[in-house]
Amino acid sequence: MLPGEYEFNTDDKELMEIMSGDLDVLLPGANWQGFTGGQSFEVPARSSFKLKVRTTTDYCCSFIK
């Protein structure tokens, strides 16, 4: 993902694993949190979340049913 600001919606729960890079995440009901390579976070089902990508970021998104 290239640097910038993004907003995503999801129907299913997601596991976002950050392989490399640096970004801030705003999850529902939470404050902005920073994540870097080697860290991960979960996104609740039927929600939206915002990203501020600081550096080019490689990630793996897994949908959990």
PDB file with SEQRES, HELIX, SHEET and CRYST1 records, atoms N, CA, C and O in Angstrom:
SEQRES   1 A   65  MET LEU PRO GLY GLU TYR GLU PHE ASN THR ASP ASP LYS          
SEQRES   2 A   65  GLU LEU MET GLU ILE MET SER GLY ASP LEU ASP VAL LEU          
SEQRES   3 A   65  LEU PRO GLY ALA ASN TRP GLN GLY PHE THR GLY GLY GLN          
SEQRES   4 A   65  SER PHE GLU VAL PRO ALA ARG SER SER PHE LYS LEU LYS          
SEQRES   5 A   65  VAL ARG THR THR THR ASP TYR CYS CYS SER PHE ILE LYS          
SHEET    1 AA1 4 GLY A   4  THR A  10  0                                        
SHEET    2 AA1 4 SER A  47  ILE A  64 -1                                        
SHEET    3 AA1 4 LYS A  13  LEU A  26 -1                                        
SHEET    4 AA1 4 GLN A  33  THR A  36 -1                                        
SHEET    1 AA2 2 LYS A  13  LEU A  26  0                                        
SHEET    2 AA2 2 SER A  40  VAL A  43 -1                                        
CRYST1    1.000    1.000    1.000  90.00  90.00  90.00 P 1           1          
ATOM      1  N   MET A   1       0.844  -1.158   0.000  1.00  0.00           N  
ATOM      2  CA  MET A   1       0.000   0.000   0.000  1.00  0.00           C  
ATOM      3  C   MET A   1       0.898   1.233   0.000  1.00  0.00           C  
ATOM      4  O   MET A   1       1.862   1.315   0.762  1.00  0.00           O  
ATOM      5  N   LEU A   2       0.572   2.176  -0.853  1.00  0.00           N  
ATOM      6  CA  LEU A   2       1.366   3.397  -0.954  1.00  0.00           C  
ATOM      7  C   LEU A   2       0.964   4.393   0.132  1.00  0.00           C  
ATOM      8  O   LEU A   2      -0.163   4.342   0.624  1.00  0.00           O  
ATOM      9  N   PRO A   3       1.874   5.304   0.515  1.00  0.00           N  
ATOM     10  CA  PRO A   3       1.533   6.308   1.522  1.00  0.00           C  
ATOM     11  C   PRO A   3       0.280   7.087   1.126  1.00  0.00           C  
ATOM     12  O   PRO A   3       0.065   7.406  -0.043  1.00  0.00           O  
ATOM     13  N   GLY A   4      -0.530   7.379   2.126  1.00  0.00           N  
ATOM     14  CA  GLY A   4      -1.767   8.124   1.919  1.00  0.00           C  
ATOM     15  C   GLY A   4      -2.767   7.782   2.999  1.00  0.00           C  
ATOM     16  O   GLY A   4      -2.462   7.051   3.941  1.00  0.00           O  
ATOM     17  N   GLU A   5      -3.982   8.325   2.851  1.00  0.00           N  
ATOM     18  CA  GLU A   5      -5.055   8.061   3.797  1.00  0.00           C  
ATOM     19  C   GLU A   5      -6.151   7.274   3.098  1.00  0.00           C  
ATOM     20  O   GLU A   5      -6.532   7.589   1.971  1.00  0.00           O  
ATOM     21  N   TYR A   6      -6.658   6.241   3.779  1.00  0.00           N  
ATOM     22  CA  TYR A   6      -7.628   5.326   3.205  1.00  0.00           C  
ATOM     23  C   TYR A   6      -8.724   5.016   4.214  1.00  0.00           C  
ATOM     24  O   TYR A   6      -8.518   5.115   5.424  1.00  0.00           O  
ATOM     25  N   GLU A   7      -9.893   4.638   3.699  1.00  0.00           N  
ATOM     26  CA  GLU A   7     -10.969   4.122   4.542  1.00  0.00           C  
ATOM     27  C   GLU A   7     -11.546   2.892   3.862  1.00  0.00           C  
ATOM     28  O   GLU A   7     -11.835   2.907   2.665  1.00  0.00           O  
ATOM     29  N   PHE A   8     -11.713   1.818   4.645  1.00  0.00           N  
ATOM     30  CA  PHE A   8     -12.214   0.552   4.117  1.00  0.00           C  
ATOM     31  C   PHE A   8     -13.420   0.096   4.921  1.00  0.00           C  
ATOM     32  O   PHE A   8     -13.534   0.397   6.109  1.00  0.00           O  
ATOM     33  N   ASN A   9     -14.312  -0.626   4.275  1.00  0.00           N  
ATOM     34  CA  ASN A   9     -15.458  -1.271   4.918  1.00  0.00           C  
ATOM     35  C   ASN A   9     -15.268  -2.774   4.804  1.00  0.00           C  
ATOM     36  O   ASN A   9     -14.659  -3.264   3.854  1.00  0.00           O  
ATOM     37  N   THR A  10     -15.796  -3.499   5.780  1.00  0.00           N  
ATOM     38  CA  THR A  10     -15.690  -4.949   5.724  1.00  0.00           C  
ATOM     39  C   THR A  10     -16.979  -5.592   6.206  1.00  0.00           C  
ATOM     40  O   THR A  10     -17.611  -5.104   7.143  1.00  0.00           O  
ATOM     41  N   ASP A  11     -17.369  -6.685   5.568  1.00  0.00           N  
ATOM     42  CA  ASP A  11     -18.514  -7.463   6.026  1.00  0.00           C  
ATOM     43  C   ASP A  11     -18.072  -8.528   7.027  1.00  0.00           C  
ATOM     44  O   ASP A  11     -18.779  -8.813   7.993  1.00  0.00           O  
ATOM     45  N   ASP A  12     -16.889  -9.116   6.786  1.00  0.00           N  
ATOM     46  CA  ASP A  12     -16.361 -10.168   7.648  1.00  0.00           C  
ATOM     47  C   ASP A  12     -15.281  -9.608   8.569  1.00  0.00           C  
ATOM     48  O   ASP A  12     -14.681  -8.571   8.284  1.00  0.00           O  
ATOM     49  N   LYS A  13     -15.046 -10.302   9.667  1.00  0.00           N  
ATOM     50  CA  LYS A  13     -13.936  -9.963  10.548  1.00  0.00           C  
ATOM     51  C   LYS A  13     -12.639 -10.130   9.760  1.00  0.00           C  
ATOM     52  O   LYS A  13     -12.527 -11.046   8.945  1.00  0.00           O  
ATOM     53  N   GLU A  14     -11.662  -9.261   9.993  1.00  0.00           N  
ATOM     54  CA  GLU A  14     -10.385  -9.324   9.273  1.00  0.00           C  
ATOM     55  C   GLU A  14      -9.213  -9.367  10.243  1.00  0.00           C  
ATOM     56  O   GLU A  14      -9.249  -8.768  11.318  1.00  0.00           O  
ATOM     57  N   LEU A  15      -8.183 -10.083   9.839  1.00  0.00           N  
ATOM     58  CA  LEU A  15      -6.891 -10.054  10.509  1.00  0.00           C  
ATOM     59  C   LEU A  15      -5.927  -9.388   9.542  1.00  0.00           C  
ATOM     60  O   LEU A  15      -5.686  -9.893   8.446  1.00  0.00           O  
ATOM     61  N   MET A  16      -5.381  -8.257   9.953  1.00  0.00           N  
ATOM     62  CA  MET A  16      -4.414  -7.511   9.128  1.00  0.00           C  
ATOM     63  C   MET A  16      -3.024  -7.714   9.722  1.00  0.00           C  
ATOM     64  O   MET A  16      -2.744  -7.255  10.830  1.00  0.00           O  
ATOM     65  N   GLU A  17      -2.157  -8.399   8.989  1.00  0.00           N  
ATOM     66  CA  GLU A  17      -0.781  -8.645   9.419  1.00  0.00           C  
ATOM     67  C   GLU A  17       0.137  -7.714   8.627  1.00  0.00           C  
ATOM     68  O   GLU A  17       0.163  -7.761   7.397  1.00  0.00           O  
ATOM     69  N   ILE A  18       0.877  -6.882   9.326  1.00  0.00           N  
ATOM     70  CA  ILE A  18       1.776  -5.935   8.684  1.00  0.00           C  
ATOM     71  C   ILE A  18       3.127  -6.621   8.497  1.00  0.00           C  
ATOM     72  O   ILE A  18       3.800  -6.962   9.470  1.00  0.00           O  
ATOM     73  N   MET A  19       3.515  -6.820   7.249  1.00  0.00           N  
ATOM     74  CA  MET A  19       4.776  -7.503   6.935  1.00  0.00           C  
ATOM     75  C   MET A  19       5.955  -6.520   7.018  1.00  0.00           C  
ATOM     76  O   MET A  19       7.020  -6.854   7.538  1.00  0.00           O  
ATOM     77  N   SER A  20       5.745  -5.321   6.501  1.00  0.00           N  
ATOM     78  CA  SER A  20       6.755  -4.259   6.573  1.00  0.00           C  
ATOM     79  C   SER A  20       6.041  -2.932   6.369  1.00  0.00           C  
ATOM     80  O   SER A  20       4.950  -2.877   5.801  1.00  0.00           O  
ATOM     81  N   GLY A  21       6.668  -1.874   6.837  1.00  0.00           N  
ATOM     82  CA  GLY A  21       6.086  -0.549   6.670  1.00  0.00           C  
ATOM     83  C   GLY A  21       5.684   0.073   7.989  1.00  0.00           C  
ATOM     84  O   GLY A  21       6.064  -0.395   9.062  1.00  0.00           O  
ATOM     85  N   ASP A  22       4.904   1.143   7.886  1.00  0.00           N  
ATOM     86  CA  ASP A  22       4.540   1.947   9.050  1.00  0.00           C  
ATOM     87  C   ASP A  22       3.219   2.637   8.750  1.00  0.00           C  
ATOM     88  O   ASP A  22       3.108   3.371   7.767  1.00  0.00           O  
ATOM     89  N   LEU A  23       2.214   2.404   9.596  1.00  0.00           N  
ATOM     90  CA  LEU A  23       0.918   3.018   9.383  1.00  0.00           C  
ATOM     91  C   LEU A  23       0.197   3.238  10.703  1.00  0.00           C  
ATOM     92  O   LEU A  23       0.519   2.612  11.713  1.00  0.00           O  
ATOM     93  N   ASP A  24      -0.783   4.137  10.682  1.00  0.00           N  
ATOM     94  CA  ASP A  24      -1.666   4.373  11.817  1.00  0.00           C  
ATOM     95  C   ASP A  24      -3.041   3.872  11.426  1.00  0.00           C  
ATOM     96  O   ASP A  24      -3.453   3.985  10.272  1.00  0.00           O  
ATOM     97  N   VAL A  25      -3.758   3.307  12.417  1.00  0.00           N  
ATOM     98  CA  VAL A  25      -5.056   2.694  12.177  1.00  0.00           C  
ATOM     99  C   VAL A  25      -6.078   3.267  13.157  1.00  0.00           C  
ATOM    100  O   VAL A  25      -5.801   3.414  14.347  1.00  0.00           O  
ATOM    101  N   LEU A  26      -7.254   3.585  12.639  1.00  0.00           N  
ATOM    102  CA  LEU A  26      -8.374   4.008  13.478  1.00  0.00           C  
ATOM    103  C   LEU A  26      -9.461   2.950  13.360  1.00  0.00           C  
ATOM    104  O   LEU A  26     -10.167   2.870  12.354  1.00  0.00           O  
ATOM    105  N   LEU A  27      -9.581   2.135  14.415  1.00  0.00           N  
ATOM    106  CA  LEU A  27     -10.593   1.086  14.458  1.00  0.00           C  
ATOM    107  C   LEU A  27     -11.858   1.616  15.130  1.00  0.00           C  
ATOM    108  O   LEU A  27     -11.788   2.595  15.872  1.00  0.00           O  
ATOM    109  N   PRO A  28     -13.008   0.995  14.889  1.00  0.00           N  
ATOM    110  CA  PRO A  28     -14.258   1.456  15.495  1.00  0.00           C  
ATOM    111  C   PRO A  28     -14.150   1.535  17.025  1.00  0.00           C  
ATOM    112  O   PRO A  28     -13.717   0.582  17.673  1.00  0.00           O  
ATOM    113  N   GLY A  29     -14.542   2.660  17.582  1.00  0.00           N  
ATOM    114  CA  GLY A  29     -14.551   2.834  19.030  1.00  0.00           C  
ATOM    115  C   GLY A  29     -13.199   2.965  19.683  1.00  0.00           C  
ATOM    116  O   GLY A  29     -13.099   2.883  20.907  1.00  0.00           O  
ATOM    117  N   ALA A  30     -12.143   3.169  18.896  1.00  0.00           N  
ATOM    118  CA  ALA A  30     -10.783   3.250  19.449  1.00  0.00           C  
ATOM    119  C   ALA A  30     -10.110   4.545  19.000  1.00  0.00           C  
ATOM    120  O   ALA A  30     -10.635   5.272  18.156  1.00  0.00           O  
ATOM    121  N   ASN A  31      -8.952   4.819  19.571  1.00  0.00           N  
ATOM    122  CA  ASN A  31      -8.115   5.940  19.150  1.00  0.00           C  
ATOM    123  C   ASN A  31      -7.148   5.454  18.072  1.00  0.00           C  
ATOM    124  O   ASN A  31      -6.981   4.251  17.876  1.00  0.00           O  
ATOM    125  N   TRP A  32      -6.518   6.393  17.378  1.00  0.00           N  
ATOM    126  CA  TRP A  32      -5.491   6.039  16.392  1.00  0.00           C  
ATOM    127  C   TRP A  32      -4.392   5.232  17.072  1.00  0.00           C  
ATOM    128  O   TRP A  32      -3.965   5.564  18.177  1.00  0.00           O  
ATOM    129  N   GLN A  33      -3.934   4.166  16.405  1.00  0.00           N  
ATOM    130  CA  GLN A  33      -2.845   3.317  16.905  1.00  0.00           C  
ATOM    131  C   GLN A  33      -1.826   3.115  15.795  1.00  0.00           C  
ATOM    132  O   GLN A  33      -2.195   2.971  14.630  1.00  0.00           O  
ATOM    133  N   GLY A  34      -0.546   3.105  16.151  1.00  0.00           N  
ATOM    134  CA  GLY A  34       0.516   2.878  15.178  1.00  0.00           C  
ATOM    135  C   GLY A  34       0.895   1.409  15.086  1.00  0.00           C  
ATOM    136  O   GLY A  34       0.917   0.697  16.090  1.00  0.00           O  
ATOM    137  N   PHE A  35       1.197   0.960  13.859  1.00  0.00           N  
ATOM    138  CA  PHE A  35       1.634  -0.420  13.628  1.00  0.00           C  
ATOM    139  C   PHE A  35       2.801  -0.414  12.648  1.00  0.00           C  
ATOM    140  O   PHE A  35       2.858   0.412  11.737  1.00  0.00           O  
ATOM    141  N   THR A  36       3.730  -1.347  12.847  1.00  0.00           N  
ATOM    142  CA  THR A  36       4.878  -1.518  11.952  1.00  0.00           C  
ATOM    143  C   THR A  36       5.018  -3.000  11.616  1.00  0.00           C  
ATOM    144  O   THR A  36       4.277  -3.841  12.126  1.00  0.00           O  
ATOM    145  N   GLY A  37       5.980  -3.302  10.752  1.00  0.00           N  
ATOM    146  CA  GLY A  37       6.219  -4.678  10.342  1.00  0.00           C  
ATOM    147  C   GLY A  37       6.334  -5.618  11.530  1.00  0.00           C  
ATOM    148  O   GLY A  37       6.995  -5.304  12.519  1.00  0.00           O  
ATOM    149  N   GLY A  38       5.683  -6.782  11.428  1.00  0.00           N  
ATOM    150  CA  GLY A  38       5.710  -7.779  12.485  1.00  0.00           C  
ATOM    151  C   GLY A  38       4.526  -7.673  13.440  1.00  0.00           C  
ATOM    152  O   GLY A  38       4.347  -8.540  14.295  1.00  0.00           O  
ATOM    153  N   GLN A  39       3.719  -6.625  13.307  1.00  0.00           N  
ATOM    154  CA  GLN A  39       2.552  -6.470  14.166  1.00  0.00           C  
ATOM    155  C   GLN A  39       1.282  -6.782  13.374  1.00  0.00           C  
ATOM    156  O   GLN A  39       1.306  -6.869  12.146  1.00  0.00           O  
ATOM    157  N   SER A  40       0.174  -6.949  14.099  1.00  0.00           N  
ATOM    158  CA  SER A  40      -1.100  -7.229  13.447  1.00  0.00           C  
ATOM    159  C   SER A  40      -2.232  -6.618  14.259  1.00  0.00           C  
ATOM    160  O   SER A  40      -2.061  -6.240  15.418  1.00  0.00           O  
ATOM    161  N   PHE A  41      -3.400  -6.531  13.616  1.00  0.00           N  
ATOM    162  CA  PHE A  41      -4.589  -6.062  14.313  1.00  0.00           C  
ATOM    163  C   PHE A  41      -5.812  -6.710  13.674  1.00  0.00           C  
ATOM    164  O   PHE A  41      -5.761  -7.162  12.530  1.00  0.00           O  
ATOM    165  N   GLU A  42      -6.921  -6.752  14.432  1.00  0.00           N  
ATOM    166  CA  GLU A  42      -8.163  -7.322  13.942  1.00  0.00           C  
ATOM    167  C   GLU A  42      -9.190  -6.222  13.734  1.00  0.00           C  
ATOM    168  O   GLU A  42      -9.251  -5.255  14.493  1.00  0.00           O  
ATOM    169  N   VAL A  43      -9.990  -6.386  12.697  1.00  0.00           N  
ATOM    170  CA  VAL A  43     -11.070  -5.454  12.374  1.00  0.00           C  
ATOM    171  C   VAL A  43     -12.384  -6.200  12.590  1.00  0.00           C  
ATOM    172  O   VAL A  43     -12.565  -7.291  12.050  1.00  0.00           O  
ATOM    173  N   PRO A  44     -13.305  -5.629  13.371  1.00  0.00           N  
ATOM    174  CA  PRO A  44     -14.585  -6.305  13.594  1.00  0.00           C  
ATOM    175  C   PRO A  44     -15.396  -6.435  12.295  1.00  0.00           C  
ATOM    176  O   PRO A  44     -15.249  -5.632  11.374  1.00  0.00           O  
ATOM    177  N   ALA A  45     -16.238  -7.443  12.244  1.00  0.00           N  
ATOM    178  CA  ALA A  45     -17.139  -7.635  11.103  1.00  0.00           C  
ATOM    179  C   ALA A  45     -18.119  -6.466  11.004  1.00  0.00           C  
ATOM    180  O   ALA A  45     -18.444  -5.827  12.004  1.00  0.00           O  
ATOM    181  N   ARG A  46     -18.583  -6.199   9.784  1.00  0.00           N  
ATOM    182  CA  ARG A  46     -19.578  -5.165   9.514  1.00  0.00           C  
ATOM    183  C   ARG A  46     -19.171  -3.815  10.096  1.00  0.00           C  
ATOM    184  O   ARG A  46     -19.933  -3.186  10.831  1.00  0.00           O  
ATOM    185  N   SER A  47     -17.972  -3.386   9.759  1.00  0.00           N  
ATOM    186  CA  SER A  47     -17.463  -2.107  10.259  1.00  0.00           C  
ATOM    187  C   SER A  47     -16.602  -1.443   9.192  1.00  0.00           C  
ATOM    188  O   SER A  47     -16.388  -1.983   8.106  1.00  0.00           O  
ATOM    189  N   SER A  48     -16.119  -0.264   9.536  1.00  0.00           N  
ATOM    190  CA  SER A  48     -15.171   0.426   8.662  1.00  0.00           C  
ATOM    191  C   SER A  48     -13.982   0.843   9.517  1.00  0.00           C  
ATOM    192  O   SER A  48     -14.085   0.960  10.738  1.00  0.00           O  
ATOM    193  N   PHE A  49     -12.852   1.064   8.852  1.00  0.00           N  
ATOM    194  CA  PHE A  49     -11.662   1.502   9.563  1.00  0.00           C  
ATOM    195  C   PHE A  49     -10.857   2.407   8.647  1.00  0.00           C  
ATOM    196  O   PHE A  49     -10.962   2.332   7.423  1.00  0.00           O  
ATOM    197  N   LYS A  50     -10.045   3.272   9.267  1.00  0.00           N  
ATOM    198  CA  LYS A  50      -9.239   4.234   8.514  1.00  0.00           C  
ATOM    199  C   LYS A  50      -7.758   3.921   8.706  1.00  0.00           C  
ATOM    200  O   LYS A  50      -7.335   3.436   9.756  1.00  0.00           O  
ATOM    201  N   LEU A  51      -6.982   4.214   7.658  1.00  0.00           N  
ATOM    202  CA  LEU A  51      -5.534   4.026   7.684  1.00  0.00           C  
ATOM    203  C   LEU A  51      -4.841   5.309   7.259  1.00  0.00           C  
ATOM    204  O   LEU A  51      -5.295   6.000   6.347  1.00  0.00           O  
ATOM    205  N   LYS A  52      -3.746   5.618   7.923  1.00  0.00           N  
ATOM    206  CA  LYS A  52      -2.813   6.647   7.479  1.00  0.00           C  
ATOM    207  C   LYS A  52      -1.493   5.918   7.253  1.00  0.00           C  
ATOM    208  O   LYS A  52      -0.770   5.617   8.202  1.00  0.00           O  
ATOM    209  N   VAL A  53      -1.189   5.641   6.005  1.00  0.00           N  
ATOM    210  CA  VAL A  53       0.012   4.887   5.659  1.00  0.00           C  
ATOM    211  C   VAL A  53       1.169   5.874   5.555  1.00  0.00           C  
ATOM    212  O   VAL A  53       1.147   6.776   4.718  1.00  0.00           O  
ATOM    213  N   ARG A  54       2.182   5.702   6.408  1.00  0.00           N  
ATOM    214  CA  ARG A  54       3.326   6.631   6.467  1.00  0.00           C  
ATOM    215  C   ARG A  54       4.406   6.282   5.445  1.00  0.00           C  
ATOM    216  O   ARG A  54       4.971   7.162   4.796  1.00  0.00           O  
ATOM    217  N   THR A  55       4.683   4.984   5.312  1.00  0.00           N  
ATOM    218  CA  THR A  55       5.678   4.515   4.341  1.00  0.00           C  
ATOM    219  C   THR A  55       5.047   3.355   3.563  1.00  0.00           C  
ATOM    220  O   THR A  55       4.081   2.750   4.027  1.00  0.00           O  
ATOM    221  N   THR A  56       5.583   3.051   2.397  1.00  0.00           N  
ATOM    222  CA  THR A  56       5.062   1.930   1.621  1.00  0.00           C  
ATOM    223  C   THR A  56       4.965   0.712   2.537  1.00  0.00           C  
ATOM    224  O   THR A  56       5.935   0.340   3.197  1.00  0.00           O  
ATOM    225  N   THR A  57       3.788   0.100   2.568  1.00  0.00           N  
ATOM    226  CA  THR A  57       3.496  -0.956   3.545  1.00  0.00           C  
ATOM    227  C   THR A  57       3.030  -2.224   2.834  1.00  0.00           C  
ATOM    228  O   THR A  57       2.183  -2.184   1.942  1.00  0.00           O  
ATOM    229  N   ASP A  58       3.605  -3.348   3.253  1.00  0.00           N  
ATOM    230  CA  ASP A  58       3.220  -4.658   2.750  1.00  0.00           C  
ATOM    231  C   ASP A  58       2.413  -5.339   3.851  1.00  0.00           C  
ATOM    232  O   ASP A  58       2.838  -5.376   5.006  1.00  0.00           O  
ATOM    233  N   TYR A  59       1.243  -5.881   3.489  1.00  0.00           N  
ATOM    234  CA  TYR A  59       0.388  -6.489   4.489  1.00  0.00           C  
ATOM    235  C   TYR A  59      -0.290  -7.741   3.924  1.00  0.00           C  
ATOM    236  O   TYR A  59      -0.324  -7.949   2.711  1.00  0.00           O  
ATOM    237  N   CYS A  60      -0.818  -8.554   4.810  1.00  0.00           N  
ATOM    238  CA  CYS A  60      -1.610  -9.721   4.444  1.00  0.00           C  
ATOM    239  C   CYS A  60      -2.941  -9.603   5.181  1.00  0.00           C  
ATOM    240  O   CYS A  60      -2.974  -9.511   6.408  1.00  0.00           O  
ATOM    241  N   CYS A  61      -4.023  -9.608   4.431  1.00  0.00           N  
ATOM    242  CA  CYS A  61      -5.372  -9.486   4.998  1.00  0.00           C  
ATOM    243  C   CYS A  61      -6.064 -10.842   4.905  1.00  0.00           C  
ATOM    244  O   CYS A  61      -6.223 -11.394   3.816  1.00  0.00           O  
ATOM    245  N   SER A  62      -6.473 -11.370   6.051  1.00  0.00           N  
ATOM    246  CA  SER A  62      -7.221 -12.639   6.083  1.00  0.00           C  
ATOM    247  C   SER A  62      -8.622 -12.378   6.583  1.00  0.00           C  
ATOM    248  O   SER A  62      -8.806 -11.738   7.618  1.00  0.00           O  
ATOM    249  N   PHE A  63      -9.619 -12.870   5.854  1.00  0.00           N  
ATOM    250  CA  PHE A  63     -11.008 -12.728   6.261  1.00  0.00           C  
ATOM    251  C   PHE A  63     -11.386 -13.923   7.130  1.00  0.00           C  
ATOM    252  O   PHE A  63     -11.114 -15.071   6.778  1.00  0.00           O  
ATOM    253  N   ILE A  64     -12.016 -13.641   8.270  1.00  0.00           N  
ATOM    254  CA  ILE A  64     -12.371 -14.685   9.229  1.00  0.00           C  
ATOM    255  C   ILE A  64     -13.890 -14.837   9.215  1.00  0.00           C  
ATOM    256  O   ILE A  64     -14.622 -13.893   9.513  1.00  0.00           O  
ATOM    257  N   LYS A  65     -14.345 -16.013   8.871  1.00  0.00           N  
ATOM    258  CA  LYS A  65     -15.794 -16.274   8.793  1.00  0.00           C  
ATOM    259  C   LYS A  65     -16.259 -17.001  10.019  1.00  0.00           C  
ATOM    260  O   LYS A  65     -17.445 -17.309  10.141  1.00  0.00           O  
TER     261      LYS A  65                                                      
END                                                                             
